[in-house]
Amino acid sequence: MRSRLIWDTDGQNWPNRQDSRFVPAGGVIWHVQQAGSGPVLFLIHGTGATTHSWADLFPLLARDFTVIAADMPGHGFTTRPAPSHMSLPGMARSHHALLRALGVEPSLVVGHSAGAAILARMCLDGMIHPQTVISLGGALLPLDGLPARIFSPLAKLMAALPHPPYLFALRARYTSMVDDLMKGTGSVLKPETIELYRRLGMSPGHVGAAIAMMANWDLKPLRRDLPRLKPHLILATGSNDHTIPPVMAKKVNALVPGSEVVTFEGLGHLAHEEQPDVVAAMIRRAAGLPERN
């Protein structure tokens, strides 16, 4: 079993492959996708995903924006940095290095799940200065109660051991684990999308990066700092999101002055993969663009 995905073989039919390139920045070789023209829109996916998460949304956004997306460090086809870089501040610095290498300053940023936390941290630390931050099912607050006491220590233990990523990859290959995980998000996805997640789940390197992120993640400082977030914050949530329940968006809304909540009725944690046209329309409105016919 290969530890990492290989672009020339595993990436042959990758969504939006024609827009892909590889960019060195911050000690990492990034898999980056860029298309379109106009204001710069920067996308960051969530833990355990890749640019494939934007497969259908990406070309819709490229009609109106210079849209840029990348696989997070260690995820998909982007190389993995030192463990210390897998923390939230480390991820923020890594993405900042990528934007500098690309020579762009985004006016609008969109982050899914943990990607929203990275973008918020970048804004708070003065790395980027967008007009608007859109959080799609954003994981912006720490876990409470029993999950917090179990999840973080377990992730740290798994990250310290050599075998869990390989065991996960074997289960992804021979069981319905990935299908079950996808159903647990509350989203209904196309079979070909689930197959891409399954392919990622069978990569020990990709799985190991996701585990390392979870082991090094601490959202308490972000929660403390969120009230001073300057860009307009849109908290988009699916009413059927079982991963980051809609109540979390309401809690962040109460913390951040001037923020707003947008609810996608009937959609789950992967709303942008379920109905990309609906999410694209919301992003266009956030940018002040007219409705498309």
FENRAUR-V937473 format. One record per residue. N is the residue number from 1. RES is the residue in one letter. BURIAL is # if it has 9 or more other ideal C-beta (glycine too) atoms within 8 Angstrom, else .. Layout:
n = [N	N]
res = [RES	RES]
burial = [BURIAL	BURIAL]
This chain:
n = [1	2	3	4	5	6	7	8	9	10	11	12	13	14	15	16	17	18	19	20	21	22	23	24	25	26	27	28	29	30	31	32	33	34	35	36	37	38	39	40	41	42	43	44	45	46	47	48	49	50	51	52	53	54	55	56	57	58	59	60	61	62	63	64	65	66	67	68	69	70	71	72	73	74	75	76	77	78	79	80	81	82	83	84	85	86	87	88	89	90	91	92	93	94	95	96	97	98	99	100	101	102	103	104	105	106	107	108	109	110	111	112	113	114	115	116	117	118	119	120	121	122	123	124	125	126	127	128	129	130	131	132	133	134	135	136	137	138	139	140	141	142	143	144	145	146	147	148	149	150	151	152	153	154	155	156	157	158	159	160	161	162	163	164	165	166	167	168	169	170	171	172	173	174	175	176	177	178	179	180	181	182	183	184	185	186	187	188	189	190	191	192	193	194	195	196	197	198	199	200	201	202	203	204	205	206	207	208	209	210	211	212	213	214	215	216	217	218	219	220	221	222	223	224	225	226	227	228	229	230	231	232	233	234	235	236	237	238	239	240	241	242	243	244	245	246	247	248	249	250	251	252	253	254	255	256	257	258	259	260	261	262	263	264	265	266	267	268	269	270	271	272	273	274	275	276	277	278	279	280	281	282	283	284	285	286	287	288	289	290	291	292	293]
res = [M	R	S	R	L	I	W	D	T	D	G	Q	N	W	P	N	R	Q	D	S	R	F	V	P	A	G	G	V	I	W	H	V	Q	Q	A	G	S	G	P	V	L	F	L	I	H	G	T	G	A	T	T	H	S	W	A	D	L	F	P	L	L	A	R	D	F	T	V	I	A	A	D	M	P	G	H	G	F	T	T	R	P	A	P	S	H	M	S	L	P	G	M	A	R	S	H	H	A	L	L	R	A	L	G	V	E	P	S	L	V	V	G	H	S	A	G	A	A	I	L	A	R	M	C	L	D	G	M	I	H	P	Q	T	V	I	S	L	G	G	A	L	L	P	L	D	G	L	P	A	R	I	F	S	P	L	A	K	L	M	A	A	L	P	H	P	P	Y	L	F	A	L	R	A	R	Y	T	S	M	V	D	D	L	M	K	G	T	G	S	V	L	K	P	E	T	I	E	L	Y	R	R	L	G	M	S	P	G	H	V	G	A	A	I	A	M	M	A	N	W	D	L	K	P	L	R	R	D	L	P	R	L	K	P	H	L	I	L	A	T	G	S	N	D	H	T	I	P	P	V	M	A	K	K	V	N	A	L	V	P	G	S	E	V	V	T	F	E	G	L	G	H	L	A	H	E	E	Q	P	D	V	V	A	A	M	I	R	R	A	A	G	L	P	E	R	N]
burial = [.	.	.	.	#	.	#	.	.	#	#	.	.	#	#	#	#	.	.	#	.	#	#	.	#	#	.	#	.	#	#	#	#	#	#	#	.	.	#	#	#	#	#	#	#	#	#	.	#	#	#	#	#	#	#	#	#	#	#	#	#	#	.	#	#	#	#	#	#	#	#	#	#	#	#	#	#	#	.	#	#	.	.	.	#	#	#	#	.	#	#	#	#	#	#	#	#	#	#	.	#	#	.	#	.	#	#	#	#	#	#	#	#	#	#	#	#	#	#	#	#	#	#	#	.	.	#	#	.	#	.	#	#	#	#	#	#	#	#	#	#	.	.	.	.	.	.	#	.	.	#	#	.	.	#	#	.	#	#	.	.	.	.	#	#	#	.	#	#	#	#	#	.	.	.	.	#	#	#	.	#	#	.	.	#	#	#	.	#	.	.	.	#	#	.	#	#	#	#	#	#	#	#	#	#	#	#	#	#	#	#	#	#	#	#	#	#	.	#	.	.	#	#	.	#	#	.	.	#	.	#	#	#	#	#	#	#	#	#	#	#	#	#	#	.	#	.	#	#	#	#	#	#	.	#	#	.	.	#	#	#	#	#	#	.	.	#	#	#	#	#	#	#	#	#	#	.	#	#	#	#	#	#	#	#	#	#	.	.	.	.	.	.]
